[in-house]
Structures are given as C-alpha cells and as structure tokens.
Amino acid sequence: MSASHDENAPRVMLTVDDFAPHVGTEFIARSGDFEDRLTLVEATPSRRAPPEGFRHAFSLIFDGIRDDAMITNIIEFDHPVMGPQWMTPSALGHSPTGGFRYEVLFN
C-alpha cells in the first residue's frame, strides 16, 4: 500500500532530470478503484527557456496497459525508486501497444 497524500508535506520541485533516469520503468497509477501500470516512455524538457526564478518546463509521456482511460484528475503515481508522486495526466489516446497514452506537463 502506498503512502497517502499529505497536503502539509513540503513540496519538492521536480525536474526532468528527476524522471529521465526512469524512462523505460514502470509506475503504478492509482485513483479510487482505478489502477494501471504505466511505463514512462519520454521525459522531455521544453525548448523554451524558463523565466528567471522558474523551473524549466517539461513533459512526461506514459503508456498504460489498460484500454480504458483514467479521468483527468490528481493521480498518485508510485515508483519503486521515486516513491509516490502526485500528477495530473491527460489521456492522449491509445498507445501503439493498445493501452492508453498519457501526458503530464510540468510548468
């Protein structure tokens, strides 16, 4: 069982460098009764430089195994190394493997 979301926990400013070593690895996405195994297939920095004082924007692409999509919401993504992370994925459609493909944007 994963840790619960703590609204009072300190916020960590994740970057593309936190995710890049985990491309090709599996995350478990959970929301209510919905669970899917998602493979991180891309971790891509934005081509635009960030404004001073802001993190560099980036996107993550995940491929799931389920053929039904998660509702866009704040979803727990659990990873064996990174631990639980809370992200808001958007379904992009089906992946080449038949499950749903999702994008998560960090600005």
N, CA, C and O atoms as a DFTB+ gen file, in Angstrom:
428 C
 N C O
     1  1       0.854      -1.178       0.000
     2  2       0.000       0.000       0.000
     3  2       0.890       1.227       0.000
     4  3       1.907       1.251       0.692
     5  1       0.538       2.209      -0.736
     6  2       1.358       3.405      -0.848
     7  2       0.984       4.416       0.224
     8  3      -0.053       4.318       0.880
     9  1       1.873       5.393       0.375
    10  2       1.620       6.459       1.337
    11  2       0.452       7.309       0.877
    12  3       0.199       7.447      -0.320
    13  1      -0.261       7.880       1.847
    14  2      -1.366       8.758       1.480
    15  2      -0.836      10.151       1.184
    16  3       0.250      10.525       1.628
    17  1      -1.609      10.904       0.437
    18  2      -1.236      12.258       0.055
    19  2      -1.349      13.171       1.266
    20  3      -2.415      13.269       1.872
    21  1      -0.259      13.838       1.622
    22  2      -0.237      14.735       2.772
    23  2      -0.183      16.165       2.272
    24  3       0.846      16.614       1.766
    25  1      -1.296      16.885       2.414
    26  2      -1.380      18.270       1.953
    27  2      -0.348      19.167       2.632
    28  3       0.023      20.202       2.079
    29  1       0.123      18.783       3.829
    30  2       1.069      19.600       4.575
    31  2       2.528      19.220       4.328
    32  3       3.440      19.855       4.859
    33  1       2.744      18.179       3.517
    34  2       4.118      17.761       3.233
    35  2       4.816      18.836       2.412
    36  3       4.183      19.506       1.597
    37  1       6.139      19.004       2.626
    38  2       6.859      20.000       1.829
    39  2       6.814      19.642       0.345
    40  3       6.906      18.471      -0.023
    41  1       6.674      20.645      -0.489
    42  2       6.622      20.442      -1.940
    43  2       8.039      20.327      -2.495
    44  3       8.909      21.141      -2.185
    45  1       8.252      19.320      -3.308
    46  2       9.531      19.130      -3.972
    47  2       9.367      19.601      -5.398
    48  3       8.427      19.193      -6.079
    49  1      10.260      20.446      -5.859
    50  2      10.198      20.963      -7.218
    51  2      10.911      19.971      -8.144
    52  3      12.123      20.055      -8.342
    53  1      10.142      19.033      -8.705
    54  2      10.712      18.014      -9.588
    55  2      11.142      18.627     -10.908
    56  3      10.563      19.609     -11.372
    57  1      12.162      18.036     -11.505
    58  2      12.656      18.477     -12.807
    59  2      12.711      17.272     -13.745
    60  3      12.541      16.129     -13.322
    61  1      12.951      17.550     -15.016
    62  2      13.073      16.467     -15.991
    63  2      14.221      15.534     -15.611
    64  3      14.172      14.340     -15.907
    65  1      15.255      16.071     -14.957
    66  2      16.394      15.240     -14.548
    67  2      16.016      14.222     -13.479
    68  3      16.681      13.194     -13.347
    69  1      14.966      14.488     -12.718
    70  2      14.497      13.512     -11.736
    71  2      13.858      12.307     -12.412
    72  3      13.946      11.188     -11.907
    73  1      13.212      12.536     -13.559
    74  2      12.491      11.473     -14.255
    75  2      13.310      10.774     -15.338
    76  3      13.094       9.591     -15.602
    77  1      14.243      11.481     -15.968
    78  2      14.982      10.929     -17.113
    79  2      15.626       9.563     -16.830
    80  3      15.578       8.693     -17.699
    81  1      16.221       9.341     -15.659
    82  2      16.814       8.015     -15.421
    83  2      15.790       6.887     -15.350
    84  3      16.153       5.711     -15.390
    85  1      14.518       7.243     -15.244
    86  2      13.466       6.238     -15.071
    87  2      12.662       5.976     -16.345
    88  3      11.668       5.251     -16.312
    89  1      13.089       6.566     -17.473
    90  2      12.444       6.244     -18.753
    91  2      12.611       4.739     -18.982
    92  3      13.701       4.188     -18.826
    93  1      11.513       4.097     -19.352
    94  2      11.514       2.648     -19.566
    95  2      11.104       1.860     -18.339
    96  3      10.990       0.636     -18.403
    97  1      10.877       2.543     -17.209
    98  2      10.469       1.845     -15.990
    99  2       8.980       2.043     -15.732
   100  3       8.331       2.890     -16.346
   101  1       8.463       1.250     -14.819
   102  2       7.023       1.202     -14.568
   103  2       6.629       2.006     -13.331
   104  3       7.292       1.966     -12.295
   105  1       5.535       2.731     -13.478
   106  2       4.875       3.440     -12.386
   107  2       3.493       2.814     -12.231
   108  3       2.900       2.368     -13.213
   109  1       2.981       2.779     -11.016
   110  2       1.607       2.325     -10.776
   111  2       0.770       3.575     -10.527
   112  3       1.033       4.332      -9.593
   113  1      -0.238       3.783     -11.368
   114  2      -1.140       4.926     -11.227
   115  2      -2.398       4.460     -10.519
   116  3      -2.999       3.452     -10.892
   117  1      -2.799       5.221      -9.472
   118  2      -3.973       4.849      -8.690
   119  2      -4.871       6.052      -8.477
   120  3      -4.413       7.149      -8.157
   121  1      -6.163       5.818      -8.663
   122  2      -7.170       6.832      -8.356
   123  2      -8.451       6.098      -8.009
   124  3      -9.093       5.523      -8.887
   125  1      -8.829       6.110      -6.741
   126  2     -10.011       5.365      -6.322
   127  2      -9.821       3.886      -6.615
   128  3      -8.822       3.294      -6.207
   129  1     -10.774       3.287      -7.321
   130  2     -10.689       1.872      -7.682
   131  2      -9.882       1.628      -8.951
   132  3      -9.645       0.479      -9.325
   133  1      -9.458       2.705      -9.619
   134  2      -8.727       2.571     -10.878
   135  2      -7.244       2.380     -10.587
   136  3      -6.667       3.094      -9.766
   137  1      -6.623       1.402     -11.272
   138  2      -5.182       1.191     -11.174
   139  2      -4.672       0.764     -12.538
   140  3      -5.307      -0.041     -13.219
   141  1      -3.529       1.298     -12.937
   142  2      -2.912       0.939     -14.215
   143  2      -1.407       0.939     -14.033
   144  3      -0.861       1.724     -13.257
   145  1      -0.748       0.058     -14.751
   146  2       0.716       0.046     -14.795
   147  2       1.127       0.882     -15.999
   148  3       0.772       0.566     -17.134
   149  1       1.873       1.942     -15.747
   150  2       2.281       2.868     -16.798
   151  2       3.789       2.833     -16.958
   152  3       4.528       2.887     -15.975
   153  1       4.240       2.743     -18.192
   154  2       5.665       2.815     -18.487
   155  2       5.989       4.226     -18.922
   156  3       5.348       4.766     -19.824
   157  1       6.988       4.830     -18.281
   158  2       7.453       6.149     -18.688
   159  2       8.236       5.987     -19.991
   160  3       9.290       5.350     -20.006
   161  1       7.730       6.558     -21.079
   162  2       8.378       6.381     -22.381
   163  2       9.154       7.616     -22.839
   164  3      10.028       7.512     -23.699
   165  1       8.842       8.782     -22.272
   166  2       9.569      10.004     -22.624
   167  2       9.587      10.952     -21.435
   168  3       8.613      11.057     -20.690
   169  1      10.711      11.640     -21.269
   170  2      10.846      12.751     -20.324
   171  2      11.567      13.846     -21.105
   172  3      12.774      13.759     -21.332
   173  1      10.823      14.881     -21.520
   174  2      11.324      15.855     -22.481
   175  2      11.275      17.273     -21.925
   176  3      10.209      17.751     -21.538
   177  1      12.433      17.954     -21.883
   178  2      12.417      19.354     -21.455
   179  2      11.807      20.237     -22.535
   180  3      11.884      19.929     -23.724
   181  1      11.209      21.319     -22.111
   182  2      10.679      22.305     -23.053
   183  2      11.826      22.943     -23.819
   184  3      12.938      23.056     -23.303
   185  1      11.559      23.357     -25.045
   186  2      12.576      24.058     -25.838
   187  2      12.722      25.506     -25.416
   188  3      13.715      26.155     -25.742
   189  1      11.740      26.013     -24.695
   190  2      11.783      27.403     -24.231
   191  2      12.517      27.507     -22.908
   192  3      12.340      26.672     -22.021
   193  1      13.329      28.521     -22.784
   194  2      13.997      28.793     -21.508
   195  2      12.958      29.312     -20.518
   196  3      12.053      30.052     -20.903
   197  1      13.079      28.934     -19.258
   198  2      12.113      29.413     -18.273
   199  2      12.399      30.866     -17.888
   200  3      13.532      31.336     -17.995
   201  1      11.369      31.561     -17.445
   202  2      11.614      32.891     -16.900
   203  2      12.517      32.770     -15.671
   204  3      12.541      31.731     -15.012
   205  1      13.235      33.803     -15.377
   206  2      14.135      33.780     -14.231
   207  2      13.367      33.416     -12.961
   208  3      12.294      33.955     -12.690
   209  1      13.935      32.499     -12.197
   210  2      13.322      32.084     -10.943
   211  2      12.328      30.943     -11.070
   212  3      11.777      30.497     -10.063
   213  1      12.085      30.457     -12.290
   214  2      11.139      29.360     -12.504
   215  2      11.881      28.115     -12.964
   216  3      12.969      28.200     -13.534
   217  1      11.277      26.955     -12.708
   218  2      11.897      25.714     -13.177
   219  2      11.690      25.598     -14.683
   220  3      10.786      26.208     -15.252
   221  1      12.546      24.805     -15.310
   222  2      12.433      24.530     -16.740
   223  2      11.228      23.598     -16.935
   224  3      11.167      22.526     -16.334
   225  1      10.282      24.008     -17.768
   226  2       9.100      23.192     -18.043
   227  2       9.515      21.893     -18.732
   228  3      10.527      21.841     -19.431
   229  1       8.711      20.845     -18.522
   230  2       8.982      19.565     -19.175
   231  2       7.705      18.759     -19.255
   232  3       6.708      19.071     -18.604
   233  1       7.754      17.711     -20.069
   234  2       6.613      16.821     -20.190
   235  2       7.057      15.377     -20.030
   236  3       8.200      15.016     -20.309
   237  1       6.124      14.572     -19.576
   238  2       6.325      13.135     -19.439
   239  2       5.255      12.430     -20.268
   240  3       4.098      12.850     -20.289
   241  1       5.645      11.369     -20.943
   242  2       4.700      10.529     -21.686
   243  2       4.743       9.131     -21.070
   244  3       5.808       8.539     -20.896
   245  1       3.561       8.629     -20.750
   246  2       3.418       7.296     -20.164
   247  2       2.513       6.456     -21.057
   248  3       1.541       6.963     -21.616
   249  1       2.834       5.179     -21.190
   250  2       1.958       4.219     -21.856
   251  2       1.413       3.252     -20.819
   252  3       2.168       2.618     -20.082
   253  1       0.071       3.147     -20.772
   254  2      -0.578       2.233     -19.846
   255  2      -0.889       0.910     -20.514
   256  3      -0.689       0.732     -21.715
   257  1      -1.385      -0.015     -19.704
   258  2      -1.762      -1.317     -20.255
   259  2      -3.273      -1.456     -20.399
   260  3      -3.750      -2.311     -21.145
   261  1      -4.036      -0.612     -19.683
   262  2      -5.497      -0.689     -19.763
   263  2      -5.989       0.025     -21.012
   264  3      -5.383       0.992     -21.473
   265  1      -7.109      -0.472     -21.558
   266  2      -7.670       0.173     -22.747
   267  2      -8.783       1.151     -22.404
   268  3      -9.448       1.679     -23.296
   269  1      -8.990       1.398     -21.099
   270  2      -9.914       2.454     -20.671
   271  2      -9.077       3.529     -19.970
   272  3      -8.143       3.213     -19.233
   273  1      -9.414       4.778     -20.200
   274  2      -8.592       5.893     -19.735
   275  2      -8.963       6.334     -18.326
   276  3     -10.110       6.220     -17.893
   277  1      -7.947       6.844     -17.623
   278  2      -8.175       7.496     -16.335
   279  2      -8.859       8.829     -16.584
   280  3      -8.655       9.456     -17.623
   281  1      -9.665       9.255     -15.633
   282  2     -10.242      10.593     -15.671
   283  2      -9.139      11.576     -15.312
   284  3      -8.358      11.314     -14.398
   285  1      -9.061      12.704     -16.016
   286  2      -8.061      13.710     -15.682
   287  2      -8.346      14.227     -14.284
   288  3      -9.401      14.797     -14.006
   289  1      -7.376      14.011     -13.420
   290  2      -7.505      14.360     -12.020
   291  2      -6.110      14.280     -11.422
   292  3      -5.168      13.890     -12.112
   293  1      -5.959      14.640     -10.162
   294  2      -4.673      14.437      -9.497
   295  2      -4.592      12.964      -9.137
   296  3      -5.414      12.448      -8.381
   297  1      -3.587      12.297      -9.692
   298  2      -3.457      10.847      -9.588
   299  2      -2.139      10.518      -8.882
   300  3      -1.125      11.186      -9.086
   301  1      -2.178       9.485      -8.056
   302  2      -0.945       9.004      -7.443
   303  2      -0.208       8.113      -8.442
   304  3      -0.779       7.169      -8.988
   305  1       1.061       8.426      -8.671
   306  2       1.957       7.614      -9.485
   307  2       3.021       7.077      -8.541
   308  3       3.814       7.852      -8.004
   309  1       3.054       5.775      -8.331
   310  2       4.013       5.189      -7.402
   311  2       5.125       4.510      -8.190
   312  3       4.865       3.780      -9.146
   313  1       6.359       4.757      -7.781
   314  2       7.535       4.210      -8.457
   315  2       8.442       3.590      -7.402
   316  3       8.570       4.139      -6.308
   317  1       9.080       2.450      -7.710
   318  2       9.897       1.782      -6.695
   319  2      11.103       2.603      -6.226
   320  3      11.579       2.391      -5.111
   321  1      11.597       3.511      -7.022
   322  2      12.743       4.346      -6.631
   323  2      12.289       5.739      -6.202
   324  3      12.726       6.242      -5.167
   325  1      11.422       6.358      -6.985
   326  2      10.984       7.733      -6.709
   327  2       9.927       7.808      -5.610
   328  3       9.729       8.867      -5.015
   329  1       9.252       6.701      -5.337
   330  2       8.173       6.715      -4.363
   331  2       6.926       7.318      -4.973
   332  3       6.857       7.496      -6.189
   333  1       5.927       7.639      -4.140
   334  2       4.684       8.198      -4.673
   335  2       4.851       9.648      -5.103
   336  3       5.448      10.457      -4.391
   337  1       4.322       9.960      -6.262
   338  2       4.294      11.326      -6.803
   339  2       2.850      11.600      -7.204
   340  3       2.142      10.689      -7.633
   341  1       2.415      12.832      -7.070
   342  2       1.047      13.215      -7.428
   343  2       1.099      14.055      -8.687
   344  3       1.713      15.122      -8.705
   345  1       0.448      13.569      -9.753
   346  2       0.496      14.235     -11.054
   347  2      -0.904      14.259     -11.665
   348  3      -1.797      13.529     -11.236
   349  1      -1.074      15.108     -12.668
   350  2      -2.345      15.228     -13.377
   351  2      -2.138      14.821     -14.837
   352  3      -1.729      15.647     -15.653
   353  1      -2.413      13.567     -15.175
   354  2      -2.224      13.115     -16.553
   355  2      -3.409      13.474     -17.445
   356  3      -4.552      13.546     -16.994
   357  1      -3.111      13.693     -18.700
   358  2      -4.146      13.880     -19.726
   359  2      -4.031      12.737     -20.724
   360  3      -2.947      12.460     -21.237
   361  1      -5.143      12.079     -20.997
   362  2      -5.143      10.982     -21.966
   363  2      -4.946      11.545     -23.368
   364  3      -5.608      12.506     -23.761
   365  1      -4.036      10.941     -24.111
   366  2      -3.756      11.364     -25.484
   367  2      -4.393      10.443     -26.513
   368  3      -4.429      10.772     -27.698
   369  1      -4.887       9.309     -26.081
   370  2      -5.429       8.301     -26.991
   371  2      -4.700       6.990     -26.752
   372  3      -3.947       6.857     -25.787
   373  1      -4.920       6.037     -27.621
   374  2      -4.286       4.731     -27.459
   375  2      -2.824       4.772     -27.884
   376  3      -2.446       5.468     -28.826
   377  1      -2.017       4.006     -27.162
   378  2      -0.598       3.873     -27.489
   379  2      -0.440       2.780     -28.551
   380  3      -1.394       2.057     -28.839
   381  1       0.745       2.658     -29.128
   382  2       0.967       1.584     -30.108
   383  2       0.763       0.186     -29.526
   384  3       0.527      -0.764     -30.272
   385  1       0.850       0.050     -28.198
   386  2       0.675      -1.265     -27.573
   387  2      -0.768      -1.560     -27.201
   388  3      -1.073      -2.656     -26.731
   389  1      -1.685      -0.574     -27.410
   390  2      -3.103      -0.813     -27.184
   391  2      -3.677      -0.203     -25.926
   392  3      -4.886       0.017     -25.851
   393  1      -2.838       0.080     -24.922
   394  2      -3.315       0.761     -23.728
   395  2      -3.419       2.252     -24.004
   396  3      -3.180       2.699     -25.125
   397  1      -3.776       3.020     -22.981
   398  2      -3.864       4.466     -23.168
   399  2      -2.519       5.125     -22.965
   400  3      -1.718       4.685     -22.139
   401  1      -2.273       6.179     -23.719
   402  2      -1.077       7.014     -23.598
   403  2      -1.500       8.289     -22.873
   404  3      -2.558       8.859     -23.140
   405  1      -0.640       8.721     -21.946
   406  2      -0.915       9.914     -21.129
   407  2       0.254      10.876     -21.192
   408  3       1.407      10.478     -21.364
   409  1      -0.073      12.157     -21.049
   410  2       0.954      13.191     -20.947
   411  2       0.766      13.921     -19.630
   412  3      -0.359      14.204     -19.217
   413  1       1.884      14.223     -18.972
   414  2       1.885      15.045     -17.773
   415  2       2.793      16.226     -18.058
   416  3       3.940      16.048     -18.466
   417  1       2.281      17.441     -17.844
   418  2       3.049      18.660     -18.082
   419  2       3.441      19.288     -16.760
   420  3       2.640      19.361     -15.828
   421  1       4.681      19.738     -16.691
   422  2       5.191      20.484     -15.537
   423  2       5.625      21.848     -16.042
   424  3       6.491      21.943     -16.912
   425  1       5.033      22.898     -15.506
   426  2       5.390      24.266     -15.906
   427  2       6.135      24.960     -14.795
   428  3       6.521      26.119     -14.941
